[in-house]
């Protein structure tokens, strides 16, 4: 049975807008990490993580409802899964550990996508802005 007849065009445009917002809010941090890691996680990874997180939240809302207890499981899966992706950016040698900032930034990017999926745009914007500003700060060692 085709389900296209049950599609609500307002929902489609709303979902596309949410995923686009998540994508755009991930770009500043992605740009910074692309420049800092020279080819590691950056302009491709961050927007994809944000859009996927937003998409999982939107699917969860569509299946379970926004206020459903099952949404806690969706968020739990996102938190753990994105943490796993981020852990792949951490490189530890005997004398140093690198990639923690990129891993944390990927994790925040997932939160940006999730917040956007729940239409919590203020939280998504603050996370994006504060993360970008923090990444751009240069501390003397």
N, C-alpha and C positions, 0 to 999 in steps of 0.2 A: 504494500500500500504506500502510495506517495504521501509524504507528510508536508509537501510544499503548500498545499491548500490551507494548512493550519498556521503558516508563518505569519507573524505580525510584523509588518514593515517598520513600524515605529521601534519595535524591539531590535530589529536588525540594525537600523541606523544608530540606535543608542549603544548597542554592543560594539559596533565599528568605531564609534566616537570614543568609547571608553578605552578600547585597545590602542587607538591612535594616541590618546592622551598619555597612556602608560608608556608607549613607545617614545613620545617626545620628552617626557619627564626623565627618561633614562638616558637620553643623549648627552647631557652635560657631563655626567660621571663617566659615561662611556668614552667620551672624547678625552677626558683627563687620563683615564687608565690606558687608553690606546697609546697616548704620547708617553706615558711613564713606563709601560711594560714593553714597548717596542715589539708588538706583534702578539702579545698574550691576549687575555680577555679584554675586550674593548668594544669597538663600534658595532660589532655583530652580536657579541654575547649579551651585553647588557640590555639592549632593546628587546631581544628575543626572550630573555628571562622575564622582563617586565610584562610583555604581552602574554606570555604563557601563564604567568601568575594571574593576571587579569582574566584570561580565558578560563582557567580552572575555577576561579571564583564565580564567574558568570555562569558556567555550566553547573556548578554546585547550586547556585541560587535557582537556576532553571529547573533542576531536578528535585532539590530538597526544600527550597524556599529560603528566603533571606534569614529568617529568624530560627531556622531549624537547628537542633542540636547536632545534626550530622555535619553542619558547616564547620564545626570545631574539628572534625576529622579531616575535612578538606584543608583547613588552615594548617593543621598539624603536619599533614603530608607535604604541603608546600614548604613549611619551615625546615623540615628534615631534608627534603629533596634538594632544596636550594643550598642548604648547608653542605650537602654532599658535593654538589657542583663546585661550590666555593672552595672546599677543601682540596680539590684538585689543582688549585692555583698556588697552594702553599708548597714551597720547596725548602726542605731542611737539610742542611749539611752539618758537619761536625762543629763548625764555628759560627754559623749564622742561620737565620730563618728568614725567608723572603716570601712575599705574596700575601701576607696577612691583610694588608690594606685592600688589595683587590678582592680577596675572599669576603671581607666585611662589606665591601661595596656591592658585590653581587647579592649578598644577603639583603641589604637595604633595597636593592633594585627589585627583589621579589616582593618586599613589603610595599613598595611604590605601586607595583602592579596589583597586588591584593587590595590595597586601599582604593585604587581607581575602580576595581571591579565592584566594590561595595559602595561606590559613589562618594567616598570620603576624600574628595579632591583636595581639601585643605591639608589633610594629613599627607597625602601624596606629594603635594607641592612643597610642604615644609621639609619632608624627608629628602626630596630631590635637591632643594636649595641648600640645606644645611650640609648634606653630603658633598655637594660640589664645592662649596666654600671651604669646607674642611680639607678636601683633597687639594685645593689650590694653595692652602697655607703652607708656607715653608718655615720649618723650625730649624734653628741653628743647633748643631750638635757639639 
